[in-house]
């Protein structure tokens, strides 16, 4: 074994058990936000952070990279570099970031808004915004969804200051720049991509939203100019409401979404029962109200946290999260521990690919049990809905990514005003008159998953490219076992042994391209 290989193995032997302990602690605090679980998470995260902060170990990794290690050893060293670099900062900053992130995350998990003098969950707020015609109640629900922002805003602003201090100590402009540089991405290319997406989606989005606004105005008895954020179907206007596409909640009413999820992956030869058995899938107090998939130990302990109710959104979410899960399960177990994971873009692409099935005519017929005639009658509407969702979500990503650039460029700026200017510009939503509130802080990603949202957009573009490849090479996705084999062999198995951008070209035969994405949004 070479000295570089020995170094990678030694660091891994120390890092892996600490990372597993952190994952377990993080899981516990999300399933039950107690002070005991929060303290355990902080302790576990500091243990990982302390290891990654070791300056002598980082120097050894850098020296080994300079000495010309290659193959899987070089790949592990590159990943260690990106993990160690952000931690090479003053200890007091690093420790304070961990403590504050954990505290903010726990408050998100425990917080519930109040509507009609009653605490309500995020699921209930979304249900009001989907179904309720009473505009006063809708506004109250929308405002309730933002109250967590007021509860955490000052701490999130302080996190931005601390993250920037960390980045400055390493010679980076700000935390945004550091995050991009240590995630195998290029900031200038990212910004050029965002500009391209803005240019290609602005007109189709404006056309689609004008049509949506006419329908909403008719529903609520007002003019389109009078529409405000609470007239749309979710708190951030990131999902297509029924008026903007086709309603599918009726398909899933009183259905077992877990069974439908299992059936979906069975149809392509990918096993999910073990993942589901380890998961925590239904809502309760003190539990995180969002959803995520976690590979706890890179040895098969893969779990999903969700808050399932029987509707289309949660069907999409379950397919999305199990997409992450089957990816993690399909990585070659013989790879070194550091390589038994995947890049954020490549895993988001798979999750989005599977999540889209919940609004796919073929899936609705074969898996969800829609009649052939109803599926055929909905096919074109569903195609347009998929395009609308892609365009709508791309505009939301532009809000999120540009807001985070603003946040880290100047944490002392008028963030409340900057948020609404971006919402007005990219989503064409009129802000509430006179509102001065930290609505930006109500989005949990800004606090505890910073500089992440652009990976969803890249993942969506890549999902379109993968879907085309699967049609060409396997004949499709729904109930096509050849698709499962393709994904398992050419996408899942390599893990992190191949860079994400190189993996795209190897698996699809072309670099990442927006050509297939553009085809998906055509005609809306």
N, C-alpha and C positions, 0 to 999 in steps of 0.2 A: 504494500500500500504506500502510495506517495505521501509526502508530508502534507500536501494540500488536501488529499483525500482523508488523511488522519485528522486534520483540523476540522473539516466538515463533519466527520463522524463524531468527534469529541464534542463539538458545539451542539450537534443534534441530540446527543445523549443527555446533555444538560437541559436543552430547551424543550424537548418533546414532553416530558412529564409535567413541566411547569405550564405549558400551553394546554395540556389536557385538563389540569386542575383549574385553570382559568376558564376554559370552556364550560366545565361543570358548574363553576360558581356563577358564570354569566347566565347559564340556563336557569339555575335556581332563582336568581333575582328577578328573572323575567316571568317565571311561572308564579312567583309569590314575592311581591315587593315588600319585604320586611327589613328592618334595620340589621338583623343578624345576617341575612343574605347579602345585603349591601356591603357590610363590613368584610365579609368573606370574599366578595368580588374584588374589593379594593386591595385586600392583602394579596390575592392571587395575581391581580394585574400588576401590582408593584413588583412582585417576584419576577415576572416575565420582563418587566421594564428594567429592573436592576441588571438582569443578565445582559439584555440588549444594550445597556448603557456602558458596559465594560470597555474602556478605551483600549486596553492592551489586546483584548480579543478582536475588536474592530480593526486595530492596526495589523494584527496577524492575518485577518481576512483580506485586507487591502494588499498586503505584501504577497500573499498567495495568488491573488488575481494578477498582480504585476509580473509574477514569475512565470506566467504562461500556462496555467492549468487549463485543460480543455475537457470536452465531452460533458458528462453528467457532473463531474467534479466542478468544472467551471460554472455550470448552471447553478449548482447549489451555492457556490461562493457569491454569484451575482445576487441571488435571492437573499442571502445573509447580509450582503452589503445594503440592500434596500430596506431590510428590517432593522439593521443596527443604526444606520445613518440618522434617522429622525430622533433617536434616543441619545445621541451624542451632544447633549445639552445640559445646562446647569441642573443639578439634582432637584433643587427646590421648585423649578418650573415644571420639570417632568412629573414630580410627585403631585403637585397641585393640580395639574391637568387630569391625572388619573382620578383623584378624589372628586374633583368638580364634575367630570363626566359621569361618574357613577351616581353622584347625588342627583344630577339633572335627569338621568335615565330613570332612576327610581321614582322621581316625581311624575314623569310621564306615565309610568306604569300604574301609579296609584290614582292619578287625577281622573275625575269624571266631571263633565259639564252639567249644568243645571238647566232644565227646561220645565216650565210650569211647576216650579218649586219642587222638582224631583231630580235626583241625580240620574243621568242617563249615560249609556255606553256610546262608543263611536258607532257601533252597529245601529243603535236606535236613532242617532242623529242622521246617519245616512238614510235610514228608512223614512224619516220625516222629509228629508230633502228629495227623495225619490217620489214619494206618494202624496204628501200633504198639499192641499190646495189653499189652506189658510196662510196668507202671506205673513201675517203677524207671527204665527207659530213657526213658520219657516225661518224668519229672521231671528227669532229667539234661539232656534236650534243652531243656526249658522254662527251666531255670536257665542253660543256655548262651546262650539268646537274650537274657538280661539282663546278661551280663557286660560288654557294651559300655557299659551304664549306669554301672557302677562305674569304667570307664576314663575317662569324660568328665564325670561328675557335678559335680565341683568347678568345672570350667571352665564348665559350663552355668549353675551358680549364679552364678559371677562375671559371665557374660554378662547374667544378669537384673539384677544390681546395676548394671552399666554402662548397660544400656538404661534402667533407671529413672533413673539420674543424668542421662542425656540428656533423658528426658521431663520431669524436674523442672526442668531448666534452661529449658525452653520453657513452663513453667507448667501442665503436665499432672500429674494425680494419679500416674500410672505409665505404663509402656510399653504396657500393655493399652489404656488409654484413648487414648493417642496413636495406636496402630495402628488402632483403630476409627475415630477422627476423621479420619484421612487415607486412608481407604479407602471413602469415600462411604457410610458406614453410621452408624447411630445406636446408641449403647451401650444406652440405656434400652429401645429397641425390640428390640434383640438379646436382652437379658436377659428381656424379656417373652415373646419367642418361645421362648426356652429353657424358661421356666417352663410355657408352653403345651404344648410338646412333651413335657416331663416328665409333665404331668398326663394327656395323651392317650395316652401309651405305657406308663405304669407298669403298669396292670392287664393289658393284652394281653401285655406282655413277661413279667410274672410267670407268667401262665398257660402261655405257650409254654415258658419256661425250666423250669417244674416238670415238664412233659411230657418235655423234653429230658433233665433230670436223672434221671428214672425210667429212661430208655433207657440213659443212660451208666452208671448204677449197676448195671443188669443186665449191661451189657457188661463192667464191671470187677469185678464181684462184691463190691460194697460198698453201703452205704446212701447215699441222696442227700446226707445230712448230711456224709458223708466225702469228697465231691468237692472237689477243689482246682483251682487254675488249670491245671495240666498235664493234667487230664482233658478239657479242651476242645480244639477243633480247630485253634487257632492261638495264638501267644504272647500276644495281647492280647484274645482272645475278641471279635473284631470281625467275624468271618465265620461264617455258618451252617454247622455241621458236617453231615455226612450224616445223623446221627440226628435233626437238627432240621429236615430238609427232604427233599431227594432228592439222592442222589449222582449227579454228572454226569461225574466224571473218566473213566469208561469211554468216553464219547462222543468224547473228545479224545485218548485213548491212541494213540500212533503216527500222529496226524494232523499235518498241516502248518498250524500256527496262523497263519502269515503268509499262506498261501494263503486260508484262511477269512476272515481280516481283509480282504484285498483283495476277495474275492468279496462280502462284506457291503456294502462301500462302493460297489463297482461297481453293485450292485443298486439303489442309489438315486441313481446318477449322480454320485458324488463320487470324485475321483481320489486315490489314495494311493500309487501306485508310486514317485513321486519322493521322497516322505517316507521310505518304507521303504528305498529305495536309499541314503539318506544316514544311516540309523539304525544303532545298535549294539545288537543284540537278544538276544545269548546270553551266559551267565555265563562269567566267568573271574576269576582272582585279581586283586586290587588294583582291581577295578571296583565301583562303587556297586551294591549288591544290590537297590535299589528300582527304580522306574520313573518316568519323567517325559517330557514333550514340551517341546521348546524351539523357539521361533521366533527364530533367531539374529539375523537382520538386518531383519525385516519387509519383505523383498523376495523371499521364496520359499525361503530356506534354513531349512526346518523339519525337525527330527529327533526321533526317539524313542530314549531309552535304556531297555532292558528286560533281563530275565534269563529268557528264555522257556524253559519246559519244557512238555511236552504234558499239561496238565491244565486243569480248568475255571477255576481262579483266574487263570491266565495268559491264557486266552482272554478272560475278562472284562477283564483289564488291558490287553490289546492293543486291544480295541475301545474301551476308555476312553481310552487315550492317543491313538489315531488320531482319536477324536472331538475332542480338543483340536487335533490337527493339521489336520483339514479345516476347522475353525473358523478357525484362523489363515490358512489358504490362501484362504479365501473372503472375507476382508475386502477392501473396495474398495481397489485399489492406488493410486487417484488421491487418496485422503485424505492429509492431512499426516502425516508420520512419527509424530508423537505420538499420532495417532488410529488408527494401524494396529495396534491391539492390542485386548484385550477385558478386561472386568472379571472378577475371579476367580469370582464367583457365576455369571455367564452362561456361562463356559467350563466350569466344573465341572458345570453342569446338562447340557450337551451330552455331556460325557464320561460322566456317569452314565447318561444316556439310552441311549447306545450300549453301555456296559458291561453293562447289564441284559439285552441281547439274548442273551448267552451262556446265560441260563436262561429263554429265551422259547420256548414250544412251537412257534410258527410259524417262528421262526428256526432252531430245531433241526431241523425237517423240511426247510425249503427250502434252507438254507445248509449245515448240518452233516450232512445226509443221513440223519437218523433216519427210520424208516418212519412213514407216516401213522398207522398204528394205535398205534405206541408213543408218538408225539407226542400223540395224542388221550388216551391212557391217562395221560400225565404232566401234562396241561394243568392240572388242578385242583391237583395237588401242587406244580407250578411256581408257580402263582398264590399259593398259601399260602407257598411258599418266598420269593417276592419280598416278600411282606408281612413275613415273619419277618426277612428281611435288613434291610429298612428300619427295623423297630422295633429290632432288635439294634444296628444302626449308629447310630441316633439316641441310644441309651443310651451308646454309646461316645463319641460327640461330647460328650455331657453330662459325661462323665468328663474328657475332654481340655480342654474350654473352661473348666470350673470349676477344674480344676487350674491352668491358666495364670493364671486370675484370682488364685488363692491364691499362686502363685509370685511374681507381680509385686506383689501386696499386701504380701508380706513374704518376700524371698528367704532370710531367716535362719530361717524357720519349720521345723518338723519336716515336711519335704516327703515323706520316706519314709512316715510315718504318714498324712499327708494324702492321699497317692495311694491307699493301700489303703482308707481310709475312703470315698473317692469310688467306688472299684471295688465295694466292698461295697454302697454305697447304690444306685448306678445300674445295676450289672450283676449284682447279687445273687451275686457270687462270694466265697467264703470265703477270706480270705488265708491263706497258709501260717503255721502256728504259729511264733511267735517270729522271723519273718523281719525283719531290719533291713538293707535294701539299697536303693540308689537306683534302683529298677525304673522309676520315672518317666523317668529320663534315657535309658533304652534306646529311647525313641520319638524318632526323628530330628527330627520336626517341632518339638519343644519347643526343640531347640538351634538349628536353622538355618532353620526356616520358622515363626517364632513368631507366635502369634495368627492362625492360618490356618484351624484346623480347623472353625470355625463355618461357613466358606464351603461345606464339603461338605454340611452339613445344609441350608443354604439351597439349594444346588444340587440336592439330592435332592428337596426340596419342589417346586422349579421344574421338575425333570425330569418329575414326575408331571403338572404343569400343561401342559407342552409336549407330552407324550404324548397327553393328551386333545385338545389343539388339533390335533395331526397326524391323529388319528383323524377328527375332525370336518371338517377342511379338505382333507386329502389322502387319507384312506382308510386310514391306518396308516403304518408305517415300513418294514417288511421288504419289499424288492423294489418299493418304491413310488417311482418317480422324481419324482412330484409332491411327495413329502416332501422330497427333496433340493432341489428348486427352492424350496419354502417356506423351508427353513432357509437356503439360500444367499441368497435375496433379502431375507427379513424378519428373519433373526437374525444371519447372519455378516457380510453386506455393511456394515452401519453401523459396525462396529468400536466404537471409543470415542467416535464422534461424538454418541452418545446415552447418557445415564446409564443404568446397568443397570436401575434400577427403572422408568424411563420406557420402556425397550426392552421389558420384560415386558408392559407394558400395550399398547404399540403392536402387538406381535406376537401376543399371545394374546387381546386384547380385555378384559383384566381385570388389576388389580394382582395382585401375588404373593399367593396364597391357599393355605392348607393343605387346602382342601376335597378336591382330587384325591388328595393324599397320604393323607388319612384314608380315602378309598375304597380305596386300594391296600393299606392295612393291615387293612381290615375282615375279620373272620372268623378271624383267627389265634388 
